[in-house]
Amino acid sequence: TAVAVEEALLSAGFQVSGLARTYQEALQIAGMSAVDAAVVDVNLAAEPDGVATARALLRRGHIPLVYLTGNTDEATFERAK
């Protein structure tokens, strides 16, 4: 879950800017602080999905991305690449 990932990052000494469940929330969080990296779930709670969210974040500037997903569908994998 997102909370488990957040706890793992915090315990490893990273700062977490926020948890977003939607595209809009992710862009809002990224706009409020400098983001060094993003952990993005391919399956967000609403559309646009995590791949579209990651692309929007990259349009704001190059940042490392880590995708998380339980989805193994080939089309989604190709979009994420």
C-alpha distance (Angstrom), angle and dihedral (degrees) to the residues before:
residue distance angle dihedral
T1 . . .
A2 3.79 . .
V3 3.79 91.3 .
A4 3.82 91.5 54.0
V5 3.82 90.7 50.9
E6 3.81 90.0 47.5
E7 3.82 91.6 50.8
A8 3.81 91.7 48.5
L9 3.81 91.8 50.3
L10 3.80 92.6 47.1
S11 3.80 92.7 48.5
A12 3.82 88.7 50.7
G13 3.80 89.2 56.4
F14 3.80 100.0 -101.6
Q15 3.79 124.0 134.9
V16 3.80 116.3 -126.3
S17 3.80 116.4 -149.6
G18 3.79 93.8 -162.9
L19 3.78 148.9 -59.6
A20 3.78 118.5 -95.2
R21 3.76 125.2 -165.8
T22 3.81 95.5 -176.5
Y23 3.80 141.0 38.6
Q24 3.81 91.7 -107.1
E25 3.80 93.6 49.5
A26 3.82 90.7 50.5
L27 3.80 92.7 51.7
Q28 3.79 91.2 45.8
I29 3.82 92.5 52.1
A30 3.81 91.6 45.9
G31 3.80 89.8 50.3
M32 3.80 93.3 53.1
S33 3.81 98.3 55.1
A34 3.78 142.9 15.7
V35 3.79 108.2 -86.9
D36 3.81 118.7 -152.7
A37 3.81 95.5 -177.9
A38 3.79 140.5 -7.6
V39 3.79 131.8 -139.5
V40 3.80 106.4 -154.8
D41 3.79 128.8 -171.7
V42 3.78 109.7 -144.9
N43 3.81 89.3 -143.1
L44 3.80 107.3 60.4
A45 3.79 120.7 179.1
A46 3.82 92.3 -104.6
E47 3.79 141.4 15.1
P48 2.99 132.9 -50.4
D49 3.80 91.8 59.1
G50 3.79 130.0 -137.0
V51 3.80 94.1 -86.0
A52 3.81 91.3 56.6
T53 3.80 89.4 44.7
A54 3.80 91.5 52.5
R55 3.80 90.7 49.8
A56 3.81 90.6 51.5
L57 3.81 90.4 50.2
L58 3.81 90.3 50.4
R59 3.81 90.7 52.1
R60 3.82 87.0 61.9
G61 3.81 90.8 56.0
H62 3.77 140.4 -50.6
I63 3.79 111.4 -68.3
P64 3.78 130.2 159.9
L65 3.81 112.7 -101.5
V66 3.77 130.7 -156.4
Y67 3.79 115.7 -166.0
L68 3.79 120.7 -152.1
T69 3.76 121.9 -167.2
G70 3.74 145.5 142.5
N71 3.80 87.3 -154.5
T72 3.80 114.6 109.2
D73 3.78 97.5 177.3
E74 3.82 109.7 137.3
A75 3.82 96.0 -138.0
T76 3.81 92.2 55.6
F77 3.80 90.8 45.7
E78 3.81 90.9 53.1
R79 3.82 91.6 49.1
A80 3.79 90.7 51.0
K81 3.80 92.9 52.0
